Amino acid sequence: MKTRLLLLSFCLVLTTAESVLFAQSTKTPGVTPPTYDFLWKTAEKNEKASLPKSALETINEIYAKALKEKNGPQLIKSLICKMKMELAIDRDKFPQLIEEIETYNKENTNIIEKSVLHSVLANLYSQYYQSNYYTVNQRTAVTGPAPADIREWTGNIFIEKITEHALFSVEPVEELRATNVSEYAGILNQGKSSQKLRPAMYDFLVNQAIELFGQYASNFQTENFFPQTKIQDTRYIVPAKEFVNLPVETKDFDFIPLTLKLYQQLLAFRLKENNEQALLMADLERLEFLRNNTESDEAGEAYIKVLDQLEKQHAANDFCVEILYQKVLYYEQNTNMDFIPLVRGEADSNGNNYEGKKKAYEICIDGINRYRPRSCFS
């Protein structure tokens, strides 16, 4: 049994990617007119042959076809991949290309497609900022309207723009919750477990926003522009049903509270749905975020306590191994916590405390013994 979740990801990886994900199909491509499958394979072939201009010509053909047929997913995919090919030809065109996507999205009337593109834009701005991090952060923060040229932006402007698009991407909550990710399979790379673990577009886009916010919550440079709240106690490290009802005060560009609010909304949705695995995976990710961002000596103990409760709750299900996996990671990474009983009572000469690793090993053996009949170990 595959124990780790294969996360959804956008087909774009842009300037740092070695390849782009193209739709695959076993159907024989039509001759007249060419199918999307045939066109994407042609573009992929040209890209692999280091012929970005030829690939771009084919992608432009896909874009025109999708525009004529009003095929939203193919439009978005071709727009993103068009940008990748343009950048392969001329990296200095990024400002112009991102403006084209901004313009397209402003004119788009499809709610789901707008949300997807808001998420794409948030990631694009973040990639550009990270790629030019040193240069951008040498500039004095600018307040008021952003300069028209992205090459003149300061760090605070990028953070504001990234946050704005990320929040816009999850704004139409009801529509996103009602839309299955399979409807946008053309622009999402789905792992085998994705359909069950993150079945709605809301799941996907919320997690995209959370991932982005996590990057800036842990970035010391963020505090130079916007004060960041720290979690000082374990009030949020509680079972999901309690967590979703706790008060969370959010402020603009304060990423830990913003992330907590997103987790509350996601878990409130998952608690109402009949999908225990999707709920559990979202909750485990929420607990890990809290463990990593809670500045309290009791955080580890509170974390293990909730995992123990989850383990008892899901003991009869194979996917309980996901909980055991998180416990193993914790004990391996935190071998000197006071609440872990020590066999010898002290570390070895190198400062290593092996009791945590012993605990992790015991959990692994227990998990194999309990779930062996229904797992990949059979």
Long-range contacts (C-beta under 8 A, 24 or more apart in sequence): 1-318, 1-321, 1-371, 1-374, 1-375, 1-376, 2-192, 2-193, 2-376, 3-321, 3-322, 3-325, 4-325, 5-191, 5-193, 5-194, 5-197, 5-281, 5-322, 6-190, 6-191, 6-192, 6-193, 6-194, 7-191, 7-194, 7-207, 8-181, 8-188, 8-189, 8-190, 8-191, 8-194, 8-198, 8-204, 8-207, 9-188, 9-189, 10-80, 10-119, 10-120, 10-123, 10-187, 10-188, 10-189, 10-208, 11-77, 11-80, 11-81, 11-187, 11-188, 11-189, 12-80, 12-81, 12-83, 12-84, 12-120, 12-123, 12-124, 14-83, 14-84, 14-87, 14-124, 14-127, 15-87, 15-91, 15-127, 15-131, 16-127, 17-84, 19-47, 19-48, 20-44, 20-47, 20-81, 20-84, 21-189, 23-77, 23-185, 23-186, 33-65, 34-61, 36-62, 36-65, 36-66, 36-71, 36-74, 36-186, 39-65, 43-81, 47-85, 52-85, 52-88, 52-89, 53-85, 53-89, 55-85, 56-82, 56-85, 56-86, 56-89, 59-85, 72-110, 72-112, 72-113, 73-113, 73-183, 73-184, 73-185, 73-186, 73-187, 74-186, 75-113, 76-113, 76-116, 76-117, 76-120, 76-187, 77-186, 77-187, 79-104, 80-120, 80-187, 94-128, 94-150, 95-149, 95-150, 95-151, 98-124, 98-125, 98-128, 98-150, 111-172, 111-175, 112-172, 112-175, 112-176, 112-179, 112-183, 112-184, 112-201, 114-168, 115-168, 115-169, 115-170, 115-171, 115-172, 115-175, 115-176, 115-201, 115-205, 116-169, 116-184, 116-187, 116-201, 116-205, 118-165, 118-166, 118-168, 118-169, 119-165, 119-166, 119-169, 119-205, 119-208, 119-209, 121-165, 122-161, 122-162, 122-163, 122-164, 122-165, 122-166, 122-169, 122-208, 122-209, 122-212, 123-208, 123-212, 125-158, 125-161, 125-162, 125-165, 126-158, 126-162, 126-212, 126-215, 128-158, 129-155, 129-158, 129-159, 129-162, 133-221, 137-221, 137-224, 141-224, 141-225, 155-221, 155-224, 155-225, 156-225, 156-226, 159-216, 159-222, 159-225, 159-226, 159-253, 160-253, 162-212, 162-216, 163-213, 163-216, 163-252, 163-253, 163-258, 166-208, 166-209, 166-212, 166-213, 167-209, 167-258, 169-205, 169-208, 169-209, 170-202, 170-205, 170-206, 170-209, 170-262, 170-265, 173-202, 173-265, 176-200, 176-201, 176-202, 176-205, 177-201, 177-202, 177-269, 196-275, 196-277, 196-278, 197-277, 197-278, 197-281, 198-278, 198-281, 199-275, 199-278, 200-269, 202-266, 202-269, 203-266, 203-278, 203-282, 206-262, 206-265, 206-266, 207-266, 207-285, 209-262, 210-259, 210-262, 210-263, 210-285, 210-289, 213-255, 213-258, 213-259, 213-262, 214-255, 214-259, 214-289, 216-255, 217-255, 217-256, 217-259, 217-293, 218-293, 222-253, 222-255, 225-253, 226-252, 226-253, 226-254, 227-251, 227-254, 228-254, 228-255, 228-256, 229-254, 229-256, 229-257, 230-256, 230-293, 230-295, 231-256, 231-290, 231-293, 231-294, 231-295, 231-296, 232-294, 232-295, 232-296, 233-294, 233-296, 233-298, 234-294, 234-296, 234-298, 234-299, 234-302, 236-260, 236-290, 236-294, 237-287, 237-290, 237-291, 237-294, 237-299, 237-302, 237-303, 237-306, 238-302, 238-306, 239-306, 239-309, 239-310, 240-267, 240-270, 240-271, 240-279, 240-283, 240-286, 241-271, 243-267, 243-286, 244-268, 244-271, 256-293, 259-289, 263-289, 276-314, 276-317, 276-319, 277-319, 280-310, 280-314, 280-319, 280-322, 280-323, 281-322, 283-310, 284-310, 284-322, 284-323, 284-326, 287-326, 288-326, 291-330, 297-338, 300-330, 300-334, 300-337, 300-339, 301-337, 301-339, 303-330, 304-330, 304-339, 315-370, 318-371, 318-374, 318-375, 320-367, 320-370, 320-371, 321-367, 321-371, 321-375, 324-363, 324-364, 324-366, 324-367, 327-360, 327-363, 328-360, 328-363, 328-364, 329-360, 331-356, 331-357, 331-359, 331-360, 331-363, 332-356, 332-357, 332-360
